[in-house]
Amino acid sequence: MGSNVGIVDRVMRIVVGLVMICWAATYGPSWGYIGIVPLLTGIFKFCPVYRVLGMNTCGRH
């Protein structure tokens, strides 16, 4: 399992994930906890959907 999420993509995923989780935790809708998905994909630098679609935002190695 190699990384397929680049730095800009990674930062955006982590920020969006944290915002969604905080929103849900502060009396927002419970579906906001879906923010765990972008948060984890940003932390682990791997997105299974990107793998299926053949995408890679890491650039060249």
CHARMM-style PDB file with segment names, atoms N, HN, CA, C and O in Angstrom:
ATOM      1  N   MET     1       0.845  -1.172   0.000  1.00  0.00      PROA
ATOM      2  CA  MET     1       0.000   0.000   0.000  1.00  0.00      PROA
ATOM      3  C   MET     1       0.891   1.237   0.000  1.00  0.00      PROA
ATOM      4  O   MET     1       1.352   1.674   1.055  1.00  0.00      PROA
ATOM      5  N   GLY     2       1.130   1.791  -1.161  1.00  0.00      PROA
ATOM      6  HN  GLY     2       0.756   1.435  -2.018  1.00  0.00      PROA
ATOM      7  CA  GLY     2       1.927   3.003  -1.266  1.00  0.00      PROA
ATOM      8  C   GLY     2       1.056   4.235  -1.124  1.00  0.00      PROA
ATOM      9  O   GLY     2      -0.166   4.161  -1.255  1.00  0.00      PROA
ATOM     10  N   SER     3       1.682   5.356  -0.858  1.00  0.00      PROA
ATOM     11  HN  SER     3       2.674   5.416  -0.751  1.00  0.00      PROA
ATOM     12  CA  SER     3       0.903   6.586  -0.714  1.00  0.00      PROA
ATOM     13  C   SER     3       0.475   7.091  -2.089  1.00  0.00      PROA
ATOM     14  O   SER     3       1.211   6.974  -3.068  1.00  0.00      PROA
ATOM     15  N   ASN     4      -0.725   7.652  -2.140  1.00  0.00      PROA
ATOM     16  HN  ASN     4      -1.324   7.747  -1.344  1.00  0.00      PROA
ATOM     17  CA  ASN     4      -1.239   8.212  -3.382  1.00  0.00      PROA
ATOM     18  C   ASN     4      -1.918   9.558  -3.159  1.00  0.00      PROA
ATOM     19  O   ASN     4      -2.644  10.038  -4.030  1.00  0.00      PROA
ATOM     20  N   VAL     5      -1.687  10.175  -1.991  1.00  0.00      PROA
ATOM     21  HN  VAL     5      -1.097   9.785  -1.283  1.00  0.00      PROA
ATOM     22  CA  VAL     5      -2.264  11.475  -1.662  1.00  0.00      PROA
ATOM     23  C   VAL     5      -1.122  12.461  -1.446  1.00  0.00      PROA
ATOM     24  O   VAL     5      -0.286  12.275  -0.562  1.00  0.00      PROA
ATOM     25  N   GLY     6      -1.097  13.509  -2.261  1.00  0.00      PROA
ATOM     26  HN  GLY     6      -1.776  13.660  -2.980  1.00  0.00      PROA
ATOM     27  CA  GLY     6      -0.044  14.519  -2.180  1.00  0.00      PROA
ATOM     28  C   GLY     6      -0.220  15.454  -0.998  1.00  0.00      PROA
ATOM     29  O   GLY     6      -1.211  15.366  -0.273  1.00  0.00      PROA
ATOM     30  N   ILE     7       0.734  16.345  -0.803  1.00  0.00      PROA
ATOM     31  HN  ILE     7       1.539  16.416  -1.393  1.00  0.00      PROA
ATOM     32  CA  ILE     7       0.770  17.208   0.372  1.00  0.00      PROA
ATOM     33  C   ILE     7      -0.400  18.190   0.418  1.00  0.00      PROA
ATOM     34  O   ILE     7      -1.011  18.351   1.475  1.00  0.00      PROA
ATOM     35  N   VAL     8      -0.726  18.837  -0.674  1.00  0.00      PROA
ATOM     36  HN  VAL     8      -0.229  18.706  -1.532  1.00  0.00      PROA
ATOM     37  CA  VAL     8      -1.842  19.791  -0.680  1.00  0.00      PROA
ATOM     38  C   VAL     8      -3.152  19.046  -0.446  1.00  0.00      PROA
ATOM     39  O   VAL     8      -3.984  19.470   0.357  1.00  0.00      PROA
ATOM     40  N   ASP     9      -3.325  17.947  -1.145  1.00  0.00      PROA
ATOM     41  HN  ASP     9      -2.649  17.603  -1.797  1.00  0.00      PROA
ATOM     42  CA  ASP     9      -4.510  17.102  -0.983  1.00  0.00      PROA
ATOM     43  C   ASP     9      -4.607  16.605   0.457  1.00  0.00      PROA
ATOM     44  O   ASP     9      -5.692  16.567   1.037  1.00  0.00      PROA
ATOM     45  N   ARG    10      -3.486  16.233   1.016  1.00  0.00      PROA
ATOM     46  HN  ARG    10      -2.604  16.265   0.545  1.00  0.00      PROA
ATOM     47  CA  ARG    10      -3.430  15.707   2.384  1.00  0.00      PROA
ATOM     48  C   ARG    10      -3.854  16.769   3.401  1.00  0.00      PROA
ATOM     49  O   ARG    10      -4.667  16.493   4.283  1.00  0.00      PROA
ATOM     50  N   VAL    11      -3.313  17.967   3.281  1.00  0.00      PROA
ATOM     51  HN  VAL    11      -2.653  18.192   2.564  1.00  0.00      PROA
ATOM     52  CA  VAL    11      -3.657  19.047   4.209  1.00  0.00      PROA
ATOM     53  C   VAL    11      -5.141  19.387   4.104  1.00  0.00      PROA
ATOM     54  O   VAL    11      -5.805  19.580   5.123  1.00  0.00      PROA
ATOM     55  N   MET    12      -5.661  19.462   2.890  1.00  0.00      PROA
ATOM     56  HN  MET    12      -5.122  19.306   2.063  1.00  0.00      PROA
ATOM     57  CA  MET    12      -7.081  19.761   2.705  1.00  0.00      PROA
ATOM     58  C   MET    12      -7.959  18.685   3.329  1.00  0.00      PROA
ATOM     59  O   MET    12      -8.965  19.005   3.962  1.00  0.00      PROA
ATOM     60  N   ARG    13      -7.600  17.427   3.163  1.00  0.00      PROA
ATOM     61  HN  ARG    13      -6.783  17.168   2.648  1.00  0.00      PROA
ATOM     62  CA  ARG    13      -8.378  16.338   3.746  1.00  0.00      PROA
ATOM     63  C   ARG    13      -8.379  16.405   5.267  1.00  0.00      PROA
ATOM     64  O   ARG    13      -9.421  16.217   5.895  1.00  0.00      PROA
ATOM     65  N   ILE    14      -7.226  16.669   5.860  1.00  0.00      PROA
ATOM     66  HN  ILE    14      -6.379  16.822   5.349  1.00  0.00      PROA
ATOM     67  CA  ILE    14      -7.132  16.734   7.314  1.00  0.00      PROA
ATOM     68  C   ILE    14      -7.955  17.905   7.854  1.00  0.00      PROA
ATOM     69  O   ILE    14      -8.685  17.749   8.833  1.00  0.00      PROA
ATOM     70  N   VAL    15      -7.842  19.068   7.228  1.00  0.00      PROA
ATOM     71  HN  VAL    15      -7.249  19.195   6.433  1.00  0.00      PROA
ATOM     72  CA  VAL    15      -8.596  20.241   7.679  1.00  0.00      PROA
ATOM     73  C   VAL    15     -10.094  20.007   7.541  1.00  0.00      PROA
ATOM     74  O   VAL    15     -10.848  20.260   8.481  1.00  0.00      PROA
ATOM     75  N   VAL    16     -10.533  19.530   6.385  1.00  0.00      PROA
ATOM     76  HN  VAL    16      -9.921  19.326   5.621  1.00  0.00      PROA
ATOM     77  CA  VAL    16     -11.959  19.276   6.168  1.00  0.00      PROA
ATOM     78  C   VAL    16     -12.473  18.225   7.145  1.00  0.00      PROA
ATOM     79  O   VAL    16     -13.560  18.375   7.704  1.00  0.00      PROA
ATOM     80  N   GLY    17     -11.704  17.169   7.353  1.00  0.00      PROA
ATOM     81  HN  GLY    17     -10.822  17.047   6.899  1.00  0.00      PROA
ATOM     82  CA  GLY    17     -12.107  16.126   8.292  1.00  0.00      PROA
ATOM     83  C   GLY    17     -12.268  16.655   9.705  1.00  0.00      PROA
ATOM     84  O   GLY    17     -13.257  16.355  10.374  1.00  0.00      PROA
ATOM     85  N   LEU    18     -11.301  17.444  10.166  1.00  0.00      PROA
ATOM     86  HN  LEU    18     -10.498  17.688   9.623  1.00  0.00      PROA
ATOM     87  CA  LEU    18     -11.381  18.011  11.511  1.00  0.00      PROA
ATOM     88  C   LEU    18     -12.547  18.982  11.663  1.00  0.00      PROA
ATOM     89  O   LEU    18     -13.230  18.982  12.688  1.00  0.00      PROA
ATOM     90  N   VAL    19     -12.773  19.803  10.650  1.00  0.00      PROA
ATOM     91  HN  VAL    19     -12.219  19.802   9.818  1.00  0.00      PROA
ATOM     92  CA  VAL    19     -13.894  20.747  10.693  1.00  0.00      PROA
ATOM     93  C   VAL    19     -15.218  19.999  10.769  1.00  0.00      PROA
ATOM     94  O   VAL    19     -16.093  20.363  11.553  1.00  0.00      PROA
ATOM     95  N   MET    20     -15.367  18.966   9.966  1.00  0.00      PROA
ATOM     96  HN  MET    20     -14.656  18.670   9.329  1.00  0.00      PROA
ATOM     97  CA  MET    20     -16.624  18.198   9.980  1.00  0.00      PROA
ATOM     98  C   MET    20     -16.852  17.506  11.321  1.00  0.00      PROA
ATOM     99  O   MET    20     -17.970  17.491  11.835  1.00  0.00      PROA
ATOM    100  N   ILE    21     -15.800  16.940  11.879  1.00  0.00      PROA
ATOM    101  HN  ILE    21     -14.891  16.953  11.462  1.00  0.00      PROA
ATOM    102  CA  ILE    21     -15.925  16.257  13.172  1.00  0.00      PROA
ATOM    103  C   ILE    21     -16.259  17.259  14.278  1.00  0.00      PROA
ATOM    104  O   ILE    21     -17.115  16.988  15.121  1.00  0.00      PROA
ATOM    105  N   CYS    22     -15.595  18.403  14.281  1.00  0.00      PROA
ATOM    106  HN  CYS    22     -14.900  18.623  13.596  1.00  0.00      PROA
ATOM    107  CA  CYS    22     -15.884  19.431  15.287  1.00  0.00      PROA
ATOM    108  C   CYS    22     -17.309  19.956  15.147  1.00  0.00      PROA
ATOM    109  O   CYS    22     -17.989  20.206  16.143  1.00  0.00      PROA
ATOM    110  N   TRP    23     -17.750  20.118  13.919  1.00  0.00      PROA
ATOM    111  HN  TRP    23     -17.198  19.915  13.110  1.00  0.00      PROA
ATOM    112  CA  TRP    23     -19.109  20.575  13.662  1.00  0.00      PROA
ATOM    113  C   TRP    23     -20.119  19.577  14.220  1.00  0.00      PROA
ATOM    114  O   TRP    23     -21.084  19.968  14.877  1.00  0.00      PROA
ATOM    115  N   ALA    24     -19.900  18.304  13.963  1.00  0.00      PROA
ATOM    116  HN  ALA    24     -19.116  17.987  13.430  1.00  0.00      PROA
ATOM    117  CA  ALA    24     -20.810  17.271  14.462  1.00  0.00      PROA
ATOM    118  C   ALA    24     -20.768  17.194  15.982  1.00  0.00      PROA
ATOM    119  O   ALA    24     -21.792  16.947  16.620  1.00  0.00      PROA
ATOM    120  N   ALA    25     -19.588  17.403  16.566  1.00  0.00      PROA
ATOM    121  HN  ALA    25     -18.757  17.603  16.047  1.00  0.00      PROA
ATOM    122  CA  ALA    25     -19.444  17.311  18.022  1.00  0.00      PROA
ATOM    123  C   ALA    25     -20.083  18.497  18.738  1.00  0.00      PROA
ATOM    124  O   ALA    25     -20.429  18.395  19.915  1.00  0.00      PROA
ATOM    125  N   THR    26     -20.242  19.608  18.047  1.00  0.00      PROA
ATOM    126  HN  THR    26     -19.961  19.690  17.091  1.00  0.00      PROA
ATOM    127  CA  THR    26     -20.848  20.791  18.672  1.00  0.00      PROA
ATOM    128  C   THR    26     -22.276  20.980  18.188  1.00  0.00      PROA
ATOM    129  O   THR    26     -22.633  22.033  17.658  1.00  0.00      PROA
ATOM    130  N   TYR    27     -23.072  19.968  18.371  1.00  0.00      PROA
ATOM    131  HN  TYR    27     -22.782  19.113  18.801  1.00  0.00      PROA
ATOM    132  CA  TYR    27     -24.507  19.992  18.086  1.00  0.00      PROA
ATOM    133  C   TYR    27     -24.842  20.133  16.613  1.00  0.00      PROA
ATOM    134  O   TYR    27     -25.931  20.587  16.262  1.00  0.00      PROA
ATOM    135  N   GLY    28     -23.926  19.752  15.759  1.00  0.00      PROA
ATOM    136  HN  GLY    28     -23.042  19.383  16.043  1.00  0.00      PROA
ATOM    137  CA  GLY    28     -24.200  19.711  14.336  1.00  0.00      PROA
ATOM    138  C   GLY    28     -24.883  18.388  13.999  1.00  0.00      PROA
ATOM    139  O   GLY    28     -25.179  17.597  14.894  1.00  0.00      PROA
ATOM    140  N   PRO    29     -25.128  18.150  12.736  1.00  0.00      PROA
ATOM    141  CA  PRO    29     -25.773  16.881  12.350  1.00  0.00      PROA
ATOM    142  C   PRO    29     -24.819  15.697  12.583  1.00  0.00      PROA
ATOM    143  O   PRO    29     -23.602  15.825  12.451  1.00  0.00      PROA
ATOM    144  N   SER    30     -25.393  14.575  12.922  1.00  0.00      PROA
ATOM    145  HN  SER    30     -26.382  14.472  13.028  1.00  0.00      PROA
ATOM    146  CA  SER    30     -24.566  13.403  13.224  1.00  0.00      PROA
ATOM    147  C   SER    30     -23.821  12.887  11.995  1.00  0.00      PROA
ATOM    148  O   SER    30     -22.802  12.211  12.135  1.00  0.00      PROA
ATOM    149  N   TRP    31     -24.311  13.194  10.794  1.00  0.00      PROA
ATOM    150  HN  TRP    31     -25.139  13.743  10.680  1.00  0.00      PROA
ATOM    151  CA  TRP    31     -23.608  12.722   9.605  1.00  0.00      PROA
ATOM    152  C   TRP    31     -22.268  13.453   9.449  1.00  0.00      PROA
ATOM    153  O   TRP    31     -21.454  13.062   8.612  1.00  0.00      PROA
ATOM    154  N   GLY    32     -22.030  14.481  10.222  1.00  0.00      PROA
ATOM    155  HN  GLY    32     -22.691  14.799  10.902  1.00  0.00      PROA
ATOM    156  CA  GLY    32     -20.757  15.194  10.176  1.00  0.00      PROA
ATOM    157  C   GLY    32     -19.582  14.328  10.603  1.00  0.00      PROA
ATOM    158  O   GLY    32     -18.430  14.616  10.276  1.00  0.00      PROA
ATOM    159  N   TYR    33     -19.890  13.256  11.345  1.00  0.00      PROA
ATOM    160  HN  TYR    33     -20.826  13.022  11.611  1.00  0.00      PROA
ATOM    161  CA  TYR    33     -18.808  12.353  11.760  1.00  0.00      PROA
ATOM    162  C   TYR    33     -18.214  11.579  10.586  1.00  0.00      PROA
ATOM    163  O   TYR    33     -17.219  10.873  10.754  1.00  0.00      PROA
ATOM    164  N   ILE    34     -18.799  11.700   9.421  1.00  0.00      PROA
ATOM    165  HN  ILE    34     -19.607  12.273   9.285  1.00  0.00      PROA
ATOM    166  CA  ILE    34     -18.205  11.097   8.228  1.00  0.00      PROA
ATOM    167  C   ILE    34     -16.860  11.771   7.932  1.00  0.00      PROA
ATOM    168  O   ILE    34     -16.087  11.277   7.112  1.00  0.00      PROA
ATOM    169  N   GLY    35     -16.584  12.882   8.588  1.00  0.00      PROA
ATOM    170  HN  GLY    35     -17.212  13.283   9.255  1.00  0.00      PROA
ATOM    171  CA  GLY    35     -15.300  13.572   8.458  1.00  0.00      PROA
ATOM    172  C   GLY    35     -14.122  12.703   8.859  1.00  0.00      PROA
ATOM    173  O   GLY    35     -12.977  13.029   8.545  1.00  0.00      PROA
ATOM    174  N   ILE    36     -14.385  11.612   9.542  1.00  0.00      PROA
ATOM    175  HN  ILE    36     -15.315  11.347   9.797  1.00  0.00      PROA
ATOM    176  CA  ILE    36     -13.308  10.681   9.909  1.00  0.00      PROA
ATOM    177  C   ILE    36     -12.665  10.085   8.657  1.00  0.00      PROA
ATOM    178  O   ILE    36     -11.485   9.736   8.674  1.00  0.00      PROA
ATOM    179  N   VAL    37     -13.426   9.967   7.580  1.00  0.00      PROA
ATOM    180  HN  VAL    37     -14.385  10.251   7.566  1.00  0.00      PROA
ATOM    181  CA  VAL    37     -12.890   9.380   6.346  1.00  0.00      PROA
ATOM    182  C   VAL    37     -11.809  10.263   5.728  1.00  0.00      PROA
ATOM    183  O   VAL    37     -10.696   9.784   5.508  1.00  0.00      PROA
ATOM    184  N   PRO    38     -12.093  11.539   5.437  1.00  0.00      PROA
ATOM    185  CA  PRO    38     -11.006  12.352   4.884  1.00  0.00      PROA
ATOM    186  C   PRO    38      -9.858  12.543   5.871  1.00  0.00      PROA
ATOM    187  O   PRO    38      -8.701  12.644   5.462  1.00  0.00      PROA
ATOM    188  N   LEU    39     -10.166  12.592   7.166  1.00  0.00      PROA
ATOM    189  HN  LEU    39     -11.106  12.510   7.498  1.00  0.00      PROA
ATOM    190  CA  LEU    39      -9.116  12.728   8.166  1.00  0.00      PROA
ATOM    191  C   LEU    39      -8.155  11.542   8.109  1.00  0.00      PROA
ATOM    192  O   LEU    39      -6.939  11.732   8.085  1.00  0.00      PROA
ATOM    193  N   LEU    40      -8.680  10.338   8.089  1.00  0.00      PROA
ATOM    194  HN  LEU    40      -9.668  10.183   8.109  1.00  0.00      PROA
ATOM    195  CA  LEU    40      -7.828   9.147   8.045  1.00  0.00      PROA
ATOM    196  C   LEU    40      -7.074   9.012   6.726  1.00  0.00      PROA
ATOM    197  O   LEU    40      -5.909   8.615   6.716  1.00  0.00      PROA
ATOM    198  N   THR    41      -7.728   9.338   5.617  1.00  0.00      PROA
ATOM    199  HN  THR    41      -8.675   9.661   5.625  1.00  0.00      PROA
ATOM    200  CA  THR    41      -7.021   9.245   4.336  1.00  0.00      PROA
ATOM    201  C   THR    41      -5.911  10.281   4.260  1.00  0.00      PROA
ATOM    202  O   THR    41      -4.887  10.043   3.619  1.00  0.00      PROA
ATOM    203  N   GLY    42      -6.098  11.431   4.908  1.00  0.00      PROA
ATOM    204  HN  GLY    42      -6.929  11.625   5.429  1.00  0.00      PROA
ATOM    205  CA  GLY    42      -5.038  12.433   4.954  1.00  0.00      PROA
ATOM    206  C   GLY    42      -3.892  12.008   5.855  1.00  0.00      PROA
ATOM    207  O   GLY    42      -2.725  12.218   5.525  1.00  0.00      PROA
ATOM    208  N   ILE    43      -4.220  11.413   6.989  1.00  0.00      PROA
ATOM    209  HN  ILE    43      -5.168  11.242   7.257  1.00  0.00      PROA
ATOM    210  CA  ILE    43      -3.182  10.973   7.929  1.00  0.00      PROA
ATOM    211  C   ILE    43      -2.336   9.852   7.341  1.00  0.00      PROA
ATOM    212  O   ILE    43      -1.110   9.867   7.445  1.00  0.00      PROA
ATOM    213  N   PHE    44      -3.006   8.875   6.719  1.00  0.00      PROA
ATOM    214  HN  PHE    44      -4.002   8.863   6.635  1.00  0.00      PROA
ATOM    215  CA  PHE    44      -2.285   7.713   6.199  1.00  0.00      PROA
ATOM    216  C   PHE    44      -1.767   7.897   4.775  1.00  0.00      PROA
ATOM    217  O   PHE    44      -1.100   7.010   4.243  1.00  0.00      PROA
ATOM    218  N   LYS    45      -2.065   9.036   4.154  1.00  0.00      PROA
ATOM    219  HN  LYS    45      -2.607   9.757   4.586  1.00  0.00      PROA
ATOM    220  CA  LYS    45      -1.600   9.354   2.790  1.00  0.00      PROA
ATOM    221  C   LYS    45      -2.025   8.307   1.765  1.00  0.00      PROA
ATOM    222  O   LYS    45      -1.320   8.067   0.785  1.00  0.00      PROA
ATOM    223  N   PHE    46      -3.168   7.691   1.991  1.00  0.00      PROA
ATOM    224  HN  PHE    46      -3.741   7.886   2.787  1.00  0.00      PROA
ATOM    225  CA  PHE    46      -3.662   6.672   1.068  1.00  0.00      PROA
ATOM    226  C   PHE    46      -5.166   6.790   0.933  1.00  0.00      PROA
ATOM    227  O   PHE    46      -5.884   6.851   1.931  1.00  0.00      PROA
ATOM    228  N   CYS    47      -5.642   6.823  -0.305  1.00  0.00      PROA
ATOM    229  HN  CYS    47      -5.059   6.774  -1.115  1.00  0.00      PROA
ATOM    230  CA  CYS    47      -7.070   6.882  -0.584  1.00  0.00      PROA
ATOM    231  C   CYS    47      -7.442   5.689  -1.468  1.00  0.00      PROA
ATOM    232  O   CYS    47      -6.972   5.593  -2.601  1.00  0.00      PROA
ATOM    233  N   PRO    48      -8.282   4.779  -0.960  1.00  0.00      PROA
ATOM    234  CA  PRO    48      -8.660   3.607  -1.751  1.00  0.00      PROA
ATOM    235  C   PRO    48      -9.412   3.966  -3.037  1.00  0.00      PROA
ATOM    236  O   PRO    48      -9.298   3.256  -4.036  1.00  0.00      PROA
ATOM    237  N   VAL    49     -10.172   5.055  -3.018  1.00  0.00      PROA
ATOM    238  HN  VAL    49     -10.264   5.632  -2.206  1.00  0.00      PROA
ATOM    239  CA  VAL    49     -10.892   5.472  -4.223  1.00  0.00      PROA
ATOM    240  C   VAL    49      -9.902   5.907  -5.298  1.00  0.00      PROA
ATOM    241  O   VAL    49     -10.090   5.608  -6.477  1.00  0.00      PROA
ATOM    242  N   TYR    50      -8.845   6.614  -4.893  1.00  0.00      PROA
ATOM    243  HN  TYR    50      -8.691   6.857  -3.935  1.00  0.00      PROA
ATOM    244  CA  TYR    50      -7.803   6.989  -5.846  1.00  0.00      PROA
ATOM    245  C   TYR    50      -7.171   5.745  -6.461  1.00  0.00      PROA
ATOM    246  O   TYR    50      -6.888   5.721  -7.659  1.00  0.00      PROA
ATOM    247  N   ARG    51      -6.952   4.726  -5.663  1.00  0.00      PROA
ATOM    248  HN  ARG    51      -7.183   4.745  -4.690  1.00  0.00      PROA
ATOM    249  CA  ARG    51      -6.354   3.476  -6.172  1.00  0.00      PROA
ATOM    250  C   ARG    51      -7.244   2.867  -7.244  1.00  0.00      PROA
ATOM    251  O   ARG    51      -6.755   2.457  -8.297  1.00  0.00      PROA
ATOM    252  N   VAL    52      -8.557   2.804  -6.985  1.00  0.00      PROA
ATOM    253  HN  VAL    52      -8.954   3.138  -6.130  1.00  0.00      PROA
ATOM    254  CA  VAL    52      -9.506   2.217  -7.941  1.00  0.00      PROA
ATOM    255  C   VAL    52      -9.537   3.027  -9.235  1.00  0.00      PROA
ATOM    256  O   VAL    52      -9.600   2.463 -10.327  1.00  0.00      PROA
ATOM    257  N   LEU    53      -9.494   4.342  -9.105  1.00  0.00      PROA
ATOM    258  HN  LEU    53      -9.444   4.800  -8.218  1.00  0.00      PROA
ATOM    259  CA  LEU    53      -9.553   5.213 -10.279  1.00  0.00      PROA
ATOM    260  C   LEU    53      -8.198   5.416 -10.954  1.00  0.00      PROA
ATOM    261  O   LEU    53      -8.120   6.025 -12.021  1.00  0.00      PROA
ATOM    262  N   GLY    54      -7.145   4.912 -10.341  1.00  0.00      PROA
ATOM    263  HN  GLY    54      -7.209   4.418  -9.474  1.00  0.00      PROA
ATOM    264  CA  GLY    54      -5.803   5.058 -10.910  1.00  0.00      PROA
ATOM    265  C   GLY    54      -5.231   6.451 -10.740  1.00  0.00      PROA
ATOM    266  O   GLY    54      -4.360   6.863 -11.507  1.00  0.00      PROA
ATOM    267  N   MET    55      -5.709   7.182  -9.745  1.00  0.00      PROA
ATOM    268  HN  MET    55      -6.416   6.848  -9.122  1.00  0.00      PROA
ATOM    269  CA  MET    55      -5.236   8.550  -9.512  1.00  0.00      PROA
ATOM    270  C   MET    55      -4.084   8.570  -8.512  1.00  0.00      PROA
ATOM    271  O   MET    55      -3.935   7.667  -7.689  1.00  0.00      PROA
ATOM    272  N   ASN    56      -3.278   9.619  -8.605  1.00  0.00      PROA
ATOM    273  HN  ASN    56      -3.400  10.353  -9.274  1.00  0.00      PROA
ATOM    274  CA  ASN    56      -2.178   9.813  -7.686  1.00  0.00      PROA
ATOM    275  C   ASN    56      -1.844  11.299  -7.664  1.00  0.00      PROA
ATOM    276  O   ASN    56      -1.506  11.874  -8.698  1.00  0.00      PROA
ATOM    277  N   THR    57      -1.937  11.926  -6.489  1.00  0.00      PROA
ATOM    278  HN  THR    57      -2.212  11.458  -5.649  1.00  0.00      PROA
ATOM    279  CA  THR    57      -1.629  13.354  -6.389  1.00  0.00      PROA
ATOM    280  C   THR    57      -0.269  13.593  -5.736  1.00  0.00      PROA
ATOM    281  O   THR    57       0.064  14.725  -5.384  1.00  0.00      PROA
ATOM    282  N   CYS    58       0.508  12.539  -5.577  1.00  0.00      PROA
ATOM    283  HN  CYS    58       0.238  11.619  -5.864  1.00  0.00      PROA
ATOM    284  CA  CYS    58       1.824  12.661  -4.937  1.00  0.00      PROA
ATOM    285  C   CYS    58       2.864  13.282  -5.854  1.00  0.00      PROA
ATOM    286  O   CYS    58       3.844  13.846  -5.367  1.00  0.00      PROA
ATOM    287  N   GLY    59       2.687  13.199  -7.120  1.00  0.00      PROA
ATOM    288  HN  GLY    59       1.891  12.741  -7.516  1.00  0.00      PROA
ATOM    289  CA  GLY    59       3.717  13.656  -8.028  1.00  0.00      PROA
ATOM    290  C   GLY    59       4.675  12.516  -8.325  1.00  0.00      PROA
ATOM    291  O   GLY    59       4.372  11.354  -8.053  1.00  0.00      PROA
ATOM    292  N   ARG    60       5.798  12.840  -8.866  1.00  0.00      PROA
ATOM    293  HN  ARG    60       6.044  13.784  -9.087  1.00  0.00      PROA
ATOM    294  CA  ARG    60       6.780  11.811  -9.214  1.00  0.00      PROA
ATOM    295  C   ARG    60       7.690  11.510  -8.046  1.00  0.00      PROA
ATOM    296  O   ARG    60       8.009  12.395  -7.251  1.00  0.00      PROA
ATOM    297  N   HSD    61       8.104  10.270  -7.943  1.00  0.00      PROA
ATOM    298  HN  HSD    61       7.845   9.551  -8.589  1.00  0.00      PROA
ATOM    299  CA  HSD    61       9.016   9.852  -6.880  1.00  0.00      PROA
ATOM    300  C   HSD    61      10.425   9.797  -7.423  1.00  0.00      PROA
ATOM    301  OT1 HSD    61      11.356   9.465  -6.689  1.00  0.00      PROA
TER     302      HSD     61
END
